[in-house]
Every structure is written in structure tokens, then in C-alpha cells.
Amino acid sequence: DAPKLSIAVSPTAVAEGDASETSVLTYTVRLRNSGDTADVTSAKATSVTIALSGLAANNGGDYVVKDATGNAITVIDGSFSLTIPAGSSSVSFSVDPIGDTVFEGAETVVATINAASTSDASSNSVSLTTISNKGAATGTILDDGTNGSDNDAPKLSIAVSPTAVAEGDASETSVLTYTVRLRNSGDTADVT
């Protein structure tokens, strides 16, 4: 029987962190027997194409995808390829969050096995399928602000200028102008 594939992520959620923190989502693609009871190996290398999607998160802006040795993986149009070496049962990659102080809320990174193939003893290409309900894994990057708290959520401020005007009559044009601003959590700057 040809092996099937599964993908899982561990841990399932990490804090966005900052440049000094190293929390990562580690995704592992495994070759499994058809009954999904054990890992198996293949005598030939297995090529796997992974597609990335998710809520708000994007490669290069919110995270970097790296191989098991820590080298950045080139992601083109949301997809990239990995190889499970001959004689191995799995391959891993990581999603390394890029910390910032912008409020984004939780962001998901869904890794889906799009395609997989290996070669048989006659070097013919053999397409592989995923195990039902195990063809995608979702990791979450939790927005944590600075100093480990979600303190980068913006605040609203309102100001009026001038603070008082005379009532006047219909020919007068005194106006109170109210300005509502979205401010950073320390109320030191406007944010977008």
C-alpha cells in the first residue's frame, strides 16, 4: 500500500513576541500507513507541496517560514515544496512570528498539504493522498503587545477645539470642532 500523509502543528498557538523571543509553530508532515496507526518510511524521496492560508497573517509581514535547519523557505503565491528524504518518515518546517507593536489580534496560519508524490520501484511517479481530516493544520499567532501583555490595542480619544464659543445669531459662524483619534496604548501618537 502507498503511504498516506498527515500534517500537525505543535504547539498550536504561540505569542507574537518580539525580536528577542523565539516561540515558533512547528508543522510536521508524516508518512503514515493506510490505517493511520503508525509512521512509515519510503524507499524513495517524497515531494510535498504545502499551501499557506489563514486569518490576517501573511508570510514576510507576520512570520517567516523556515526549514528544520533554520533556513528561510521561499514561499511563492502562498505555496512551497518540501521533501521527505528516502528512508525517513517525516519532514518539519516552522512558522517564526515577526514581533511588532501593532495591534492585530490573533492571526492563524493554516498549512494544507496540496499535493504529494513519490516514485515506485520502476521510478514511476505515484501521487499520494492525505489521511481524512489530517490534511491541514492550524497554528495561531497570538498578538501580545509589549512586555507580554496585549497592551498594543489602540485607544480612542476625542478632543474639541475651541472649547467654548458664543451662541451668537444666524450670521455668526462659530463652530465647535470635535476630533476623534485612534491612539496608541500610551496615548503618545496616532495610529492607523
C-alpha positions in Angstrom: 0.0 0.0 0.0 1.2 3.5 -0.8 1.6 5.6 2.4 -0.7 8.5 3.2 0.2 11.8 4.6 -0.8 13.8 7.7 0.2 17.2 9.0 0.1 18.5 12.6 1.4 21.6 14.4 2.9 21.9 17.8 2.3 24.0 19.8 -1.0 25.1 18.4 -0.5 28.7 19.5 2.5 31.0 20.2 2.8 34.6 21.3 3.9 37.0 18.6 6.7 38.1 20.9 9.5 40.5 19.9 12.9 40.1 18.2 14.5 38.5 21.3 11.8 35.8 21.7 11.9 32.5 19.8 8.5 30.9 20.0 7.7 29.1 16.8 4.9 27.0 15.3 6.4 23.7 14.2 4.5 21.8 11.5 5.3 18.2 10.8 4.3 16.3 7.7 4.3 12.5 8.2 4.1 9.4 6.1 1.5 7.1 7.7 0.3 3.6 6.9 -3.1 3.4 5.3 -4.8 2.7 8.6 -3.1 5.7 10.3 -1.7 3.6 13.1 2.0 4.1 12.5 4.6 6.2 10.7 6.2 4.5 7.7 9.2 5.2 5.5 9.5 5.2 1.8 12.4 3.8 -0.2 12.1 6.9 -2.4 12.0 10.6 -1.6 8.5 12.1 -1.2 7.8 15.6 -2.6 5.1 17.5 -0.7 3.5 20.9 -1.7 2.2 23.0 1.2 -0.3 25.8 0.8 -0.5 28.5 3.5 -3.6 30.5 4.3 -5.2 31.9 7.4 -6.9 34.8 9.1 -4.9 38.1 8.6 -1.4 36.5 8.9 0.9 36.8 5.9 4.3 35.4 5.1 7.0 38.0 5.3 5.0 40.5 7.3 3.8 38.5 10.2 6.0 35.4 10.0 8.8 33.7 8.2 8.7 30.0 7.1 11.9 28.1 7.8 13.1 24.5 7.2 14.2 22.2 10.0 17.8 23.7 9.8 16.5 27.3 10.3 16.9 28.4 6.7 14.2 30.6 5.2 11.9 28.8 2.7 10.8 30.7 -0.4 7.0 30.9 -0.5 5.5 31.7 -3.9 1.8 32.6 -4.2 1.3 31.0 -0.7 2.9 27.7 -1.5 6.2 25.9 -1.2 7.6 22.4 -1.5 9.4 20.1 1.0 11.0 16.7 0.6 10.7 13.8 3.0 14.0 12.1 2.3 14.1 8.4 1.3 14.2 6.3 4.5 12.6 9.0 6.6 9.0 9.2 7.8 8.6 12.9 8.2 9.8 16.5 7.5 9.2 19.6 9.6 9.1 23.3 8.9 8.5 26.2 11.3 6.5 29.4 11.2 8.5 32.0 13.1 6.4 35.1 14.1 7.8 38.5 13.4 7.1 40.7 16.5 5.7 44.2 16.3 3.8 46.7 18.4 0.8 46.9 16.0 -2.5 45.6 17.3 -3.6 42.8 15.1 -5.5 40.4 17.3 -4.9 36.6 16.9 -3.8 35.5 13.4 -4.0 32.0 12.1 -1.6 30.1 9.8 -3.2 27.2 8.1 -0.8 24.7 6.4 -2.5 22.4 3.9 -1.0 19.5 2.0 -1.9 20.4 -1.6 -0.1 17.6 -3.4 2.4 14.8 -2.7 4.2 12.3 -4.8 6.9 9.7 -4.7 8.3 7.1 -7.1 7.7 3.4 -7.2 10.3 0.8 -7.8 10.2 1.4 -11.5 10.7 5.2 -11.0 7.1 5.9 -12.0 5.5 8.9 -10.2 2.9 7.9 -7.6 0.5 10.5 -6.2 -0.2 10.2 -2.5 -3.3 11.2 -0.6 -3.8 12.6 2.9 -5.5 10.9 5.8 -9.1 12.1 6.2 -9.3 15.2 8.4 -5.4 15.3 8.7 -4.5 17.2 5.6 -4.4 20.6 7.2 -3.1 22.0 10.5 -3.9 25.4 12.0 -1.5 27.4 14.2 -2.3 30.7 15.9 0.0 33.7 16.4 -1.3 35.5 19.5 -0.9 39.3 19.5 0.8 40.1 22.7 1.8 43.7 22.6 4.9 44.6 24.6 6.1 43.1 27.8 3.9 40.1 27.4 0.6 41.8 27.7 -1.9 42.7 24.9 -1.2 46.4 25.5 -0.9 47.5 21.9 -4.6 47.6 21.4 -5.4 51.1 20.2 -7.5 53.6 22.2 -9.9 56.2 21.1 -9.6 59.9 22.1 -11.8 62.8 21.5 -11.0 66.5 21.6 -12.8 69.7 20.9 -11.5 73.0 19.6 -12.2 75.6 20.6 -13.5 74.6 24.0 -16.2 77.3 24.0 -18.0 79.6 21.5 -20.6 82.2 21.9 -24.1 81.2 20.8 -24.4 84.2 18.5 -27.0 84.6 15.8 -27.6 83.1 12.4 -25.0 85.4 10.8 -22.1 84.2 13.1 -20.2 81.1 12.2 -18.5 80.0 15.4 -18.2 76.2 15.4 -17.0 73.6 17.8 -14.9 71.0 16.0 -14.6 67.6 17.5 -11.8 65.3 16.5 -11.8 61.6 17.2 -8.4 59.9 17.0 -7.2 56.3 17.2 -4.2 56.5 19.5 -1.5 54.0 20.6 -2.0 52.5 24.1 0.3 55.1 25.7 -1.7 57.9 24.1 1.6 59.3 22.6 0.8 59.0 18.9 -1.9 58.5 16.4 -2.1 55.0 14.8 -3.7 53.7 11.6 
